């Protein structure tokens, strides 16, 4: 799939597109960096959420149907962050809830077609 179609799909999902020669991970909550070099080789795109690498994409022929959207990811991340803070009290119920939200967040990232979690 041509990069311009992938860029369009990412932008529609709320990502800001940047090239690897000019990276500003604070430009937005979700930044997609093109042609990013990872420890395991080059990726067509590396997706950063709040300046943290979240996933790498290479050769994804199904990208227009890919998920999660940035809104889905942001919501899941916020729920997990809030639950993490509440679980520090040692309350077992809050810890179980936090762990469930962590699993949900992991699933959002690992079920993305042909992505590699970083």
C-alpha positions as CSV (number, residue, x, y, z in Angstrom):
1,X,0.0,0.0,0.0
2,X,1.4,3.4,-0.9
3,X,2.7,5.5,2.0
4,X,0.3,8.3,1.2
5,X,-2.7,6.0,1.8
6,X,-1.2,4.8,5.1
7,X,-0.5,8.4,6.1
8,X,-4.1,9.4,5.4
9,X,-5.5,6.4,7.4
10,X,-3.2,7.3,10.4
11,X,-4.2,11.0,10.2
12,X,-7.9,10.0,10.2
13,X,-7.3,8.0,13.4
14,X,-5.7,11.0,15.1
15,X,-2.0,10.3,14.6
16,X,0.6,13.0,13.6
17,X,2.9,11.9,10.9
18,X,6.6,12.7,11.0
19,X,9.7,11.5,9.0
20,X,12.7,10.0,10.8
21,X,14.9,12.9,9.8
22,X,12.8,15.4,11.9
23,X,11.2,13.9,15.0
24,X,9.3,15.8,17.7
25,X,7.6,13.2,19.9
26,X,6.0,16.0,21.9
27,X,4.2,17.3,18.9
28,X,1.0,15.3,19.8
29,X,-0.2,12.5,22.0
30,X,0.2,10.1,19.1
31,X,3.1,10.4,16.7
32,X,3.8,8.0,13.8
33,X,7.4,8.2,12.6
34,X,8.1,7.0,9.1
35,X,11.1,4.8,8.2
36,X,12.2,4.5,11.9
37,X,15.2,2.3,12.7
38,X,14.4,-0.1,15.5
39,X,16.7,-2.6,17.3
40,X,15.3,-5.4,15.1
41,X,15.6,-3.4,11.8
42,X,13.8,-0.7,10.0
43,X,10.0,-0.3,10.4
44,X,7.8,1.5,7.9
45,X,6.2,3.3,10.9
46,X,6.8,3.4,14.6
47,X,3.9,4.6,16.7
48,X,4.6,6.7,19.8
49,X,2.0,7.4,22.4
50,X,2.9,10.2,24.9
51,X,6.5,10.0,23.5
52,X,6.8,6.2,24.3
53,X,7.1,3.7,21.5
54,X,3.9,1.6,21.4
55,X,4.1,-0.4,18.1
56,X,6.0,-0.8,14.9
57,X,4.4,-1.5,11.5
58,X,6.0,-3.0,8.5
59,X,4.3,-4.3,5.4
60,X,0.7,-4.2,6.7
61,X,-1.6,-4.9,3.7
62,X,-4.7,-4.6,5.9
63,X,-3.8,-1.2,7.3
64,X,-7.0,0.6,6.5
65,X,-8.9,-1.7,8.8
66,X,-6.2,-1.5,11.5
67,X,-7.1,-0.6,15.1
68,X,-6.9,0.8,17.7
69,X,-7.6,4.4,16.9
70,X,-5.7,6.9,18.9
71,X,-8.8,7.6,20.9
72,X,-9.2,3.9,21.9
73,X,-5.5,3.8,22.9
74,X,-5.7,7.1,24.8
75,X,-8.8,6.0,26.7
76,X,-7.3,2.7,27.6
77,X,-4.1,4.3,28.7
78,X,-5.9,6.8,30.9
79,X,-8.0,4.1,32.5
80,X,-4.9,2.1,33.3
81,X,-3.0,5.1,34.6
82,X,-5.9,6.0,36.9
83,X,-6.3,2.4,38.2
84,X,-2.5,2.2,38.7
85,X,-2.6,5.2,41.0
86,X,-5.6,3.8,43.0
87,X,-4.0,0.3,43.3
88,X,-1.0,1.8,45.2
89,X,-3.2,1.6,48.4
90,X,-2.8,-2.1,48.4
91,X,-6.5,-2.8,48.0
92,X,-6.8,-6.2,46.3
93,X,-9.9,-5.3,44.3
94,X,-8.3,-2.2,42.9
95,X,-5.2,-4.2,42.0
96,X,-7.2,-6.8,40.2
97,X,-9.0,-4.1,38.3
98,X,-5.7,-2.5,37.4
99,X,-4.4,-5.8,36.1
100,X,-7.5,-6.3,33.9
101,X,-7.0,-2.8,32.4
102,X,-3.3,-3.7,31.8
103,X,-4.4,-6.8,29.9
104,X,-6.9,-4.8,27.9
105,X,-4.2,-2.3,27.0
106,X,-1.8,-5.1,26.0
107,X,-4.5,-6.6,23.8
108,X,-5.1,-3.3,22.0
109,X,-1.4,-3.3,21.0
110,X,-0.7,-7.0,20.4
111,X,-3.9,-7.7,18.4
112,X,-3.0,-5.0,15.8
113,X,-2.5,-6.8,12.5
114,X,1.2,-7.3,11.7
115,X,2.5,-5.0,14.4
116,X,5.4,-5.7,16.6
117,X,5.1,-4.6,20.2
118,X,8.2,-2.6,21.3
